[in-house]
Amino acid sequence: MTAQQQPPRIKIFVSAHKPAAFPDGASILPIQVGAQNAPTMFKETLHDNDGENISSKNPMYCELTAQYWAWKNADADYYGFCHYRRYFDFTNTPHRENDYGEIMDSFIDAHSIAEYGFDDTSIALAVDGWDVITSPRNDVRRIGGFRNLKEHWDADRHLRMKDLRHMYDILIKRHPDYKEDADTVLNGREAAFCNMFIMRKSIFNEYCEWLFPLLDEFTEGWEHSTVDVQTLRTPGHLSERLLNIFLAHKQRVGANWKIKQLQCVHFTDPAPIEALEPLDDNPRFTVPVVFAADDAYVPMLTTTIYSVLSNANTERRYDVIVLERDITAENKQTILTFFEQFTNATIRFYDVSRIIAGYDLTTDESTTAHITQETYYRFVIQQALPFYSKILYLDSDLVVNGDVAELYDTEMGNAAIGAVLDADFLGNLNMKDGKRMEYATNQLHMKNPYTYFQAGVLVMNLERMRDLHSVDEWLEIASRPGFIYNDQDILNMECEGETIRLPFNWNVMHDCAGRVHGVFDYAPAEVFQAYMASRKNPKVVHYAGFDKPWKNPWCDFGPLYWHYAQETPFALQMTAMLAGVEKPKPPVHHERAIAEDSPIRKYVDTLAPTGSKQRELMKVIARKLQGKK
């Protein structure tokens, strides 16, 4: 193969200032920006403070420090630049864009890598033969009804018109022949944003030789000692406009470059997958206890964990794992700090977002409003914790009054699930209307509905659960409609004949709305008698149902709950809940005329599609109503 036949050397530098998942390929080179002043250095990435660099200028220059590094230190036929959360779509398949000209997606994983061509072959096919590739040229009327790029700049509360004018003056002084192009671009409505581009080597070198002296002169005379963090990024914003001016000028004076646009993919959650690892301790002494919660449930979660550890055996090790998607870093740190008092426990968090993505895990709020999506997370445990063959699963609306190590040590044999019979469900089975019996027989296809168990406290044989279904299969079943008690129904349906009964005192459901003598007492006599006996010595009290002690302190077993809750750092928040004080919503800065998550947006998208005259008129009206220009 001759030199002319060799494929071009394409290097797409992916700027990152925080850990992220990166596609794997010779053409994609992650580079940590601002590495000079970073608290930690990323492993397996380039760093913009190696070689000749301007890494220390990253607070002002943003991703341009990666561009400068590549200019001075890398050799390629094509130089390209993306961000850790924004990439080019290297396929020929059109994807739906939002008003910002971006394809919105969630995770960088095998599916998205294939969907958008993040591989060497697709990249080469998309790039080879072109001189310049940019992100889509976006019309600022789509973004917010702006008349031109200057108005678009001025609408940003962190960007100052005097800075744009100053850069304009520097550009015209240095390059008078660029005045026509600067006026055309800044008075126009279209531009490629995000500092994303791919250029042939010669063009890239010419662009950098032109760009960086302009920015350096601007920053040398720029008074920025008192500006905020976002305003400090002004040079990075200026470079977005300068890129468009550079290209417009070159085309006007006859460069005749072959230029095209590739769609831009914006990933909302580019963080890397952080797999859990087994603890170093002897597994025979470790008790893995798994919970599932969201940020709103943190006070209750903390109370439950506190009750577990307060009654734990000091000679055992407790691996407490919380399955979650949105618990804030602040709440996580508060939890970790609080539980440092228990030296025989480790608290860990596992984000299940990627595993459950794509599944419609809804709950029927008309009948079970107190049940949330987190209840389905127990289906992912077998994948999230591959190093465990058995675990305990506990709901977060209960308190533990005994040592759960005793429960964990239950001999499972070949059974998949260890659980307590559900006195509520069994009581309903014996009702004269026969509705629950019909449901259990026809919907759940149970041969013996009287084996139906309550799923708030489970000993799970993960090896057997893996044999029964893969996680995808469990979640596919969970996506089907028609279940009253969601995952609990599914576990009973799929694990019938695969369970062992636990003593009732390991899951004593409280008397919600008088159900003990209105439902439970309809259960088989043996079941009801065992339940009533367990109330005298409960090892777990489960506040299953709508009547919760943080809503009603007079509920059954309410004082026991508050015995634990009052000791946690979230006690005041729970007291506020009792008083009916809702958690304040964070302030929303409405940069868009119609927010992306607005409930009216789906109707707007239908009645006034993106790019239509109706859409632009609607935006202008909305901005006027919001007091925006």
Secondary structure, 3 states (H helix, E strand, C coil): CCHHHCCCCEEEEEEECCCCCCCCCCCEEEEECCHHHCCCCCCCCEECCCCCCCHHHHHHHCCHHHHHHHHHHCCCCEEEEEECCEEECCCCCCCCCCCCCEEEECCCCHHHHHHCCCCHHHHHHHHCCCCEEECCEEEHHHHHCCCCHHHHHHHCCCCCHHHHHHHHHHHHHHCHHHHHHHHHHHCCCEEECCCCEEEEHHHHHHHHHHHHHHHHHHHHCCCCCCCCCCHHHHHHHHHHHHHHHHHHHHHHCCCCCCEEECCEEEECCCCCCCCCCCCCCCHHHEEEEEEECCHHHHHHHHHHHHHHHHCCCCCCEEEEEEEECCCCHHHHHHHHHHHHHCCCEEEEEEECHHHHCCCCCCCCCCCCCCCCHHHHHHHHHHHHCCCCCEEEEECCCEEECCCHHHHHCCCCCCCCEEEEECHHHHHHHCCCCCHHHHHHHHHCCCCCHHHCEEEEEEEEEHHHHHHHCCHHHHHHHHCCCCCCCHHHHHHHHHHCCCEEECCHHHCEECCHHHCCCCCHHHCCHHHHHHHHHHCCCCCEEECCCCCCCCCCCCCCCHHHHHHHHCCCCCHHHHHHHHCCCCCCCCCCCCCCCCCCCCCCHHHHHHHCCCCCHHHHHHHHHHHHHCCCC
